[in-house]
């Protein structure tokens, strides 16, 4: 396959466009001097930008490439991601968006550290980090495979080049840059893919998709029903509890706007999947022997992850491919920074500033975020090079987040008596059940065989959803029992080793910087906050070399 110089030109043009927008938007940030600007864009994100950047946390290269791959390889009925993730964003608005924004949190982990202590919050950081890294890996894999088709480069080299670009771009931009490039990203995808659809649908060697609908729609066997339910629930509920999503929610100007942006973003997410579904169906209906594609070198039936860029490159005129491939590549590059920044934000604010350095300067915190960006990108690159299915990575990245974080977040926000003992018990059980279920893609054998287990097909029971339900029960029961035991004096206060029932020491959930008045603090960080209970202490401004310090809360375990 010859190098596609038109495709290269398209990539360069769109990359430069994204980079220019990112650099322009970075001027709104205060750079090294203000972590809040990097983390939540100073809580000044308007509704239009908020909707599009929230949708863009879902709609990226993995979403677009993965939807086409799934329709082509497994059928539309197994392509749950578009509608499930669209509903999950709206559900996030109902359950979490208004509540979290009203309480003025900076990251998704803040309510855990506020109620359970910094160390329990640090433990919950692990699955959250794993999810964000896998999401980034899916995006890098999508970008790498796209570039390998366009440039005829080795996939490994393509992924590495893509990762370097992502790390460089994200290193210099906070949430302002990420959000504004997300806006451009969605327009690139929408215009680029819909521009390709009429040419793809009328390609002379592709049968009408209505004549092959039975094949590309697919079927669900009765024996596969449990698996289908499990993956649907995984995406429907597991797609909510992501720092990348909450980073936008917490940046909204008010709790009401945070909720509204979630509802509208859900509709945008669903709309953006339509061209990918059509392209996947056309790819299945195409006689690839009649195209210019060298099937001895690249066969879409053997490498379904490549179906979308292959359709755009070989089933459309040159000038159309320029727009389609260039827009797709720019879009996936832009979406990668969301997850990388999300993981880095949690590490810097909740781990570095909460566990390791409880008195950290603002400048140091920003640099910790930047260093974390590099480390996160490296880890995501390694995973992207070892797991080759874009759609599988795309679904897998929600796995641990679903079975561990989702029940924990619901309990910490809505069940008042939940405590560290219940949270820890639920975490341990959820982790054991999920790892015990095995994971072929990561070469983890199953040592817990749930009902209907097959030696050839693996778990057929919806064990992930069962794990979530069990975790809910364990968190609530253990919390309730320990609460009664300690409060009724069956065990003395000295046995409350986590200091979460009888020895409660209130934790501040805000950061107060030197030079800020209470009024400024309320406006910039806790706008619209509805206090459930007042704390006895707040973080005091400290100075070190004329810099205000970022003081983390105390530790309960």
N, C-alpha and C positions, 0 to 999 in steps of 0.2 A: 504493500500500500504506500503510495507516494505521500509526501508531506503535504498537508492541506494548508497552503499559505493564506488562503482566504480565512480559514478558521483561526489561524494564528493572528491575522490582522484583527479579526473580531474580538479575540481575547484581549489583545493589547489595548484596543480602543475602550472596551468596557472596564478593564482593570484600571486604566488611567482615570476613567470617569468616577469609579468608586473611590479611588485613592484621593482624587481632588475633592470630592464631597466630604470624605472623612477628615481631611486636613482643614477644610473650611469649617466644619462643625466643631473641630477640636478647639477652635478659638473661643467658643462659648464656655469651655471648661477652664477652671482656674489652675489646671495642671498639677504641679507638685504640691501646691499649698493647701489643697482642699480635697480630702478623701470623699466627702459627701458628694462632691461634684462628679467624681469618678464612679462612685457606687450607685447613686440615685439621681444624678443630673440635677442636684440641688432641689429636688422635688418640684420641678417647674416644667414638666412635660405636658404639652397640650394634647387635646383629645385626638386630633388628626394624626400626629406623629405617634402618639401612644397606641392607637389602633393598629397602625401598619407595622410598627416595630414589635408589638405583641404577636401579631400574626406571623411575622417573619421569624420568630423563635421556633415556629413549627415548619413554616414553608421555606425550605432551602433546598440544597442539592439532594440531600437524602430523601426528602419528601417528594420532590419532583421525579428524580431518577427511580426512587424506590417504588412509587405508585405505578409507574410504567412497567417496571420489572415484574411486580407482583401480578398485574393483569396479564402480562405476556406469559409468565411461567406458571402461575397457579390459578388464575381466574379472578374475576371481579369480586366474587363472593368471599375470597380470601384476602381481599385488599381492604381491610377494615380501617387502616390508618386514616384515610381522608375524613370519613364521617365521624369516626371515634375521637380523633384528636380535635375536630371542630366542636363536637359536643363537650369535650373535656375542658376546653378553654371557657366555654359558657358556664359550665358547672363550677369551674374555679371562681368565676365571678359571683356565683350564688353562695358558695361555701366559705371562701377565703378572702377574696379581693378587698371587700369593704372593711372587713374585720381587721385584717393585717395592716391596711393603710391607715385606719383610724388609730391604731395603737402606735404608729410612728416607728415601726421597725426598719432596720437597714438591710437585713438579709432574712432568708427563710429560716435560718437557724436561731434567730434571736429569741423567739418565744420559748424554745427548748432551753436555752441558756438562762433565760429569765426565771423559768419555773423549776428546772431540774438541775441547774448549775452548769458551769463551763465545761466540765469534763464529760458529762452526758451529752451535751451539745457537740463536743468534739467527736464523740463516738458516732453520733448520727451524721457527722460530716462525711464519714467514710463512704456509705452508700450513695450519698448525694454527689460526692466527688466522682465516684465510679460512674454514675449515670451521666454526668456532664462530659466526662472524658470519652465515654462510648458514643455519645451524641456527636462530639467533635470528630471522632474517628469515622463515623458514618459520613459526615460532611466531607472530610478529607478523602475518603475512599471514593465518593461520588465525583469529586473534582478530579482526582487522579485518574479514574477510569475515563472520564470525559476527555481530559487532555491527552491520554494515551491514544484515543481514537482519532482526535484531531491532528496531533503532532506525530503520530506513529512512534511514540516514545514508550519505553518500558514503564509498566504501571508503578513499579517501585520508585523509579526516578521521578515520575509525575507526582506521586504522593509527597515525596520529600520536597520537591520544588514548591508545591502548593502549601505545605506546612510552613516553609520558610517565609512565604509571602504573608500567610495568616499571622504568624508570630510577629513579623515586622510591623504589620499594619496595626494589630491590636495593642502592641507595646506602647504606642504613642497616643492611643485614643481611649478616652473614658466612655461612659454611657452616652454622652452627647454624640460622639463620632459614630458609635455603633448604631444608635437609633436613626440618625439621619441617613446613614448608608443603607439601613434596612428599608427605608422608604424608597430609595432608588432601586434597591434589589427587587422589591415586589413589582414595581413598574417594569423593570427589565424582564422579569419572568412573564408577567401578564402580556406585555406587548410582544415579546420575542416568541413565546410558545403559540399564542393565538395567531400570530403572523404565519407560523409554519403549518397550522392545522389544515387550512383549505388545500394547500399543496399536497400534504400527506394524504388527506382523505381522497383526493382525486388521482393519486399515483396510478399509472397504467398497469403495473404488475401487482397491485394489491386488490384483492377481492373486497366487495362492499362488506363492511363490518356487520351488517345485518344478516348476511349469509353465513357468517361464522360465529354468530352470537352465542350459540350453545357451547362452543369450545372456549371462547375467551371469557364468558361469564362464569363458567365452571360450576362445580357441584360440591356439596358437603355430604360426605358419607356419614351414616349413623355412628360409625366407630370413631369419626373425627369430631363429633359434636363437642365433646369435652375440651378438646384442644382449641376449637374455634371460640368457644365461650371464654376460655382462659385468656387467650390473646386479645379478645375484644375488651374484656374487663381490664386487662393490663393497660391497654392504651386509653380506655375511657377514664379510668381513675388514676392510673400511674402517670398519665401525661400532665397532671395538674401540678404535682409537688416538685417543681423545678425552680432553682434559683433564677435561671434565665427568665422565666415567666414572672416570678415575684419581683425581680429587679425592676421590671417595667411597672408593675402594679404599685410598688412602693415609690416610684418616681412620679406618679400622677399628682396633680395639683390638689385633689381632694378624694376622700373615700368614694364618693358618688361617681366621680369620673373614672376611678380605678375599676369600679364595677361595670360601668357603661362600656369602657374600652374592651373589657373581656367579652361582653355579649356581641359587640360588633365584630371583633377580631375572629370569633368563632365562625361567623358567616363568611368572612374573607378567606379563612383557611379552607373551607369547603369549596368555595368558588375557584380557588387557585388549583385544585386538583383535577378539574374537568379536562383541560388539554392533555395532561399526562395520561389519564385513563384512555382518552381517544387514541393517543399515540401508541400506547401499549396494545390496544385492540387492533390497530392498523398493522403494527409490527407482527402480530400473530397471523394476520390475514395476508401477509406479503409473500410472494414467491421469491425468496432471496437468491435463488439460482439465476434469476433474470436481472439482477442488479449488478452494479459494478463491484460489489463487495467480494473479496477473495475469501471464500468460505473455508479454504484450507488453512488460512491464517487466523481468521476471526469468524466464529460461527455463533450467531445470537442465541441459538438453542442450547449451546454449551456454555455460553457466557451471557445469561439474561440480564445481568447488571448493566450491560452495554447497550441495551435495546434503544433507549431514548436518544443518545447521541448518534447511534448508527442510523436510526430512522431519519433524524434531521439531516445528517450528512449525505445519505444516499438516496433519499426519497424526495428531496427538495432541490430547487435550482441553487446555483452557487450564491447568489446574493441573499437568498432566504436563509441558507445555512450560515452565512456571515452573521446575520442578526440572531438566529436561534442559538447557535453554539456559543457565540460571544456573550449573549445575555445570560445563558445558563452558567457559564464559567464564572462570570462576575458575581452572579447571585450566590453561588455556593461559597465563594470566597468571603462574601460579605456576611453570610449567615454563620460562618465558623467562629467569628469573633464573639458572638453572643455567649456561646457555651464556655469558651475559653475565659472570657471575662467573668462569667458567673462563678466558675470554680475558683478562680483567683481571688474574687471578692470574698467568698466565704472563708477561704484560708486566711487571708490577710486580716479580716475583721473579727472572725470568730475563733480562729485557731492561734494565729500569731499574736493578735491583740487581746485574745481572751485567755489563752493558756500560757504562752511562752513569754510574752512581753506585755504585762498589764499596764505599763506606762510607756506608751510608744508615741513618738512624735508623728504629726501628720505627714511630714515629708517621708519619714521612714515607712509609714504604712503604704503610701503610694508606690514606693520602690519595691516593697514586698509584693504588691499586686503585680508589678511589672516582671519581677523575677519569676513569680508563680505562673505567669502567662507563658514564659519560655518552657518551664518544666511541664506544664499541662499539655502544651503542643507536642512536645517530644513523646510523652506517654500516649497521646492520641494517635500519633503517627505510627508508633510500634503496633498498636492494635489494628489500625487501618491496613497495615501490611500483612497481617496474619489471618484476618477474617474477611473473606472476599465478597460476600453477599451484602449489598447495600441495604436491601430491605431487612435482612436478618439483623444487621447491626442496628438499624433504625428501630426495630421492635425490641431487641435485646437491651438497649440502653434504658428502657423504662422498667426493666425487670426488678432489680433490687430497690429502686425508688418506689415501685408499687408495693412490694411485699413488706417493706420496712418503714419507709418514710410516710406513706399515706395514712396508715392507721395511727401512727404517732402524732401527726399534725392535727388530725381530727380530734384526738383525745386531749392534746395539750391546749387546744383552743376552746373546746366545748364541754369537756368533762372536768369540773372544778376540783374534784378530789383526786384526780390522777397525780401521781408523784413519781419520784425517781426510781423507786423499787419496781413499780409497774412498768415504767418505760424500759428499764434495763431488762426485765424478764421478757417483755414483748420483743425487744431487739434480738435477744439471744435465740428465742424460739423461731422468730422469722428467719434469721440467718441460717440456723441449722436446717429448717425445713426446706428453704430455697436451695441451699448448696446440696443438701441431701437428695433433692430431686434430680441433680445432675445437669450438665450442660455440654452437649456434644461439641458445639462450636469452640468451647474453651477447654475441651478434653477433660471435663470433670465427670467421673463416673457416678451413677446414681446408687447411693447406699440406702436410700429410703424409697421403697417401691410402693407407691400409692395404688389404690384400686385400679383395675384394668391395665396394669403395667404390662408392657410387651417387651420381650428381649430384643426384638427386631425394631420395633417402632418407638420404644421408650415410654414415657409417661403419657397416658391417654386421659387421665383424670385431670380436671382443672385444679391442679395442686397449688398454683400460685394464688388463685382466688380463695381456696381453702385456707392457705397460710395467712392471708390477710384477715379473714374472719376469725381465725384462731388467735392471731395477734391482738385483735381488738378485745377479744374475751379475756386474754391473759393480762393485758394492760389494765383493764377495768377491774377484774377480780383481785389481782395482786395489790393494786392501789387501794381498793376498798378495804381489803383485809388488813393491810398494814396501817391504814388510816385509823381503823377502829382499834386495833391492838395498841397503838401508841396513844391515841387520844383518850381512851378509857383507862389507861394506866396499867394494862396487862403487862406491858414492858416499860421500863423506865426510860427517861430521855437519853441516858447514856447509850442505850441500844440503838437509838436513831442515828446510825453512823453516817447516813447521807444528809442529815440535818434538813430533812424536807417535810417533816410532820410537826414534831414538838419543838425543834430547835431552828425554826425557819428564820433565816436572815435575809431580809428583802434585798433583791438584786435590782439595780437601776437598769433601765433598758434604753437609756439615752446617753449620748456623748456630748459633753458641754465643753466648748473651746474657749480659750482665753480671749477676752474682748467681746464676748457675746452677752447681751442682756437676756433676761428670761423671756422677754417679749420676742426678741430675735430668734431665740432657740425654739419657741413654740411655733413660730411662723415657718422656719426653715426645715425643722426636722419632725415636728409633731403636729402639723396642721391637720385639724379635724379630728384629733385624737380623743376618743371617748374613754376616760379612765374607768377601769373596773374597780381598782383599789389603789390607794396612794402608797408610795414607798416612803420609808423614813429617811432615806439618804439619797443623794444624787451625786454624780461624779463631780469632783472638784477640779477646777483648772489648776494644773501644775505647770511650771515653766522649767525649761532646760535649754540653755543657750538661746534664750529669747524666743523659744518655740513652744507653743502650747502642746500639751501631751494628750494622747488618746488613752484614757484610763479604763480598763476593762473591769467588769464586775467580779465579785469574789467567787470562790469555788465551793460547791456543796459536797462534791465527792472527790 
